[in-house]
Amino acid sequence: MAPTAAELLENTTAQLAPDPHANPLVPLIARGEAPRDTLATLALEQQWVIPADRAAFLHLARRAAEEPEAAAYFEMLAEGESLARERLRPFASACGIDEARSRAYVPLPGCQAYPAYVAWLALNASPADTVLAITANFSAWGGYCAQIARALRVHYGFKDEACAFFDFFARPAPELDRTARAAVQAGLDEGTLSEERAHAYGRLLQSYEAMFWSTLSTLPSLP
């Protein structure tokens, strides 16, 4: 019997869950051992990631014009990136980043591989496959953000406004989850979803996310 969308999303998320040791930086932040300079670099990299992902999601929404469930999912993701961009500013400010530093910053290739691959998906992958791959990946990202939000308050003395970027991604998103299930179910019903391809895309997303964190963890200022 073919799995439902909910079962497929649950199974894919479990199968693509990252190795507990794949992220060397978040445990350091969680213990308050990551330097503030590293937090600043995290903010600067996200200033590049967020608008890139937003543009990719909008492109996917346009490509999914004949797949309304998938289009709705990507439009919701794009709106989320817009909200996240507003919440990123207080975090960057709390890290001591001003406009001049933002303009002068040169992003790290290892951190920008993730949004570059999301852009590749936007150009090449089917919308239904991409919904499944991205939804599975977001589960790990949300968990990381929850740990960071807590650590920023407990160990670094950041105020709520400066933690809002991570709070935003750490919160449950039932409407987004519902939209993802609808998009995956439509892909299954219409035969536009390939579980094999979606798994391959999801594995690459997880690898590029691990690269993001490992790149930050190897900055010279880290112990």
C-alpha positions in Angstrom: 0.0 0.0 0.0 1.4 3.4 -1.0 2.3 5.7 1.9 0.3 8.8 2.6 1.9 12.2 2.4 2.1 12.4 6.2 3.8 9.0 6.3 6.2 9.9 3.5 7.2 13.2 5.2 7.7 11.5 8.6 9.8 8.6 7.1 11.9 10.9 4.9 12.6 13.3 7.8 13.7 10.3 10.0 15.9 8.8 7.2 17.6 12.1 6.5 18.1 13.2 10.1 21.7 14.4 10.4 24.3 12.6 12.4 24.4 14.1 15.9 28.0 14.9 15.4 27.5 16.6 12.0 27.2 20.0 13.6 30.2 21.0 15.6 29.2 24.6 16.2 25.7 24.5 17.8 26.9 22.4 20.8 29.6 25.1 21.4 27.0 27.9 21.3 24.7 25.8 23.5 27.4 25.7 26.1 28.3 29.4 25.7 31.8 28.5 24.4 31.5 29.9 20.9 33.1 33.4 20.6 31.0 36.4 19.9 32.9 36.9 16.6 31.6 33.6 15.4 28.0 34.6 16.2 28.7 37.8 14.2 29.9 35.7 11.3 26.8 33.6 11.6 24.6 36.7 11.3 26.6 38.0 8.3 26.3 34.7 6.5 22.6 34.7 7.1 22.3 38.1 5.6 23.3 36.4 2.3 21.4 33.2 2.8 17.9 34.7 3.6 17.4 36.8 0.4 18.9 34.1 -1.8 16.5 31.4 -0.4 13.6 33.8 -0.7 14.3 34.4 -4.4 14.6 30.6 -5.0 11.3 29.9 -3.3 9.6 32.6 -5.3 11.0 31.0 -8.5 9.7 27.6 -7.4 6.3 29.1 -6.7 6.2 30.5 -10.3 7.3 27.1 -11.7 4.6 25.4 -9.8 1.8 27.5 -11.3 0.0 24.3 -12.4 0.6 22.7 -9.0 -1.3 25.0 -6.6 -0.5 23.1 -3.5 3.2 23.3 -4.1 3.0 26.9 -5.2 1.2 27.8 -1.9 4.0 26.0 0.0 6.8 28.0 -1.7 4.9 31.3 -1.4 4.6 30.6 2.3 8.3 29.9 2.6 9.2 33.1 0.7 7.0 35.1 3.1 8.7 33.4 6.0 12.1 34.5 4.6 10.9 38.1 4.5 9.8 37.9 8.1 13.1 36.2 9.1 15.1 39.0 7.4 13.4 41.6 9.6 14.2 39.5 12.7 17.8 39.0 11.6 18.6 42.7 11.9 18.4 42.9 15.8 20.6 39.8 16.1 23.2 41.3 13.8 23.1 44.6 15.7 23.5 42.7 19.0 26.6 41.0 17.5 28.1 44.5 16.8 27.4 44.5 13.0 26.8 47.9 11.4 25.9 48.8 7.8 29.6 49.4 6.9 30.6 45.9 8.1 27.7 44.3 6.3 28.7 45.9 3.0 32.3 45.0 3.4 31.8 41.4 4.3 32.9 38.7 1.9 30.9 35.5 2.4 32.4 32.1 3.0 32.0 29.5 0.2 31.3 26.7 2.7 28.4 28.7 4.1 27.0 29.7 0.8 26.9 26.2 -0.7 23.5 25.6 0.9 21.7 28.5 -0.7 23.5 27.9 -4.0 22.0 24.3 -4.0 18.6 25.6 -3.1 18.9 27.9 -6.2 19.9 24.8 -8.2 16.8 23.0 -7.0 14.7 26.0 -8.0 16.0 25.8 -11.5 16.2 22.0 -12.0 14.1 20.0 -9.6 10.4 19.3 -9.7 8.5 21.4 -7.2 6.9 18.3 -5.6 10.3 16.6 -5.1 11.7 19.9 -3.6 8.8 20.2 -1.2 9.7 16.8 0.3 13.4 17.4 0.4 13.2 20.9 2.0 10.6 19.9 4.5 12.8 17.1 5.8 15.8 19.4 6.0 13.9 22.1 7.9 13.3 19.7 10.8 17.0 19.8 11.7 17.3 23.5 11.2 14.5 24.2 13.6 16.1 22.1 16.3 19.4 24.0 15.9 17.6 27.3 16.1 15.9 26.3 19.4 19.2 25.5 21.0 20.8 28.7 19.8 17.9 30.9 21.0 18.1 29.5 24.5 21.9 29.8 24.6 21.9 33.4 23.4 19.7 34.3 26.4 21.4 32.1 29.0 25.1 32.5 28.1 25.4 35.6 26.0 22.8 37.9 27.6 20.9 38.7 24.4 17.5 40.2 24.7 14.4 38.7 23.2 14.5 41.0 20.2 18.0 39.8 19.3 16.9 36.2 19.6 13.7 36.6 17.5 15.4 35.3 14.3 16.1 31.9 15.9 12.8 31.9 17.8 11.0 32.3 14.5 12.5 29.1 13.0 12.3 27.2 16.2 8.5 27.6 16.6 6.1 24.9 15.3 4.6 25.9 12.0 1.3 23.9 11.7 0.0 25.8 8.7 3.3 25.3 6.8 3.2 21.6 7.8 -0.3 21.3 6.5 0.6 23.0 3.2 3.6 20.6 2.8 1.4 17.6 3.3 -1.1 18.9 0.7 1.7 19.5 -1.8 3.3 16.1 -1.3 -0.1 14.3 -1.5 -0.8 16.2 -4.7 2.6 15.1 -6.1 1.8 11.5 -5.1 -1.7 11.6 -6.6 -0.5 13.2 -9.9 2.7 11.1 -10.2 5.0 14.2 -10.2 6.9 13.2 -7.1 9.9 10.8 -7.2 10.8 9.6 -3.7 14.2 8.5 -4.9 15.0 12.0 -6.3 13.6 13.8 -3.3 15.8 11.7 -1.0 18.9 12.5 -3.1 18.1 16.2 -3.0 17.4 16.0 0.8 20.7 14.2 1.4 22.6 16.9 -0.4 20.7 19.6 1.5 21.7 18.0 4.8 25.3 17.8 3.6 25.4 21.4 2.6 23.9 22.4 5.9 26.5 20.4 7.7 29.1 22.3 5.6 27.6 25.6 6.7 28.1 24.8 10.4 31.5 23.1 10.0 32.8 26.1 8.1 31.8 28.4 10.9 33.3 26.1 13.4 36.7 26.3 11.8 37.0 30.0 12.0 40.4 31.0 13.6 38.7 32.5 16.7 37.1 29.2 17.7 38.9 27.1 20.3 
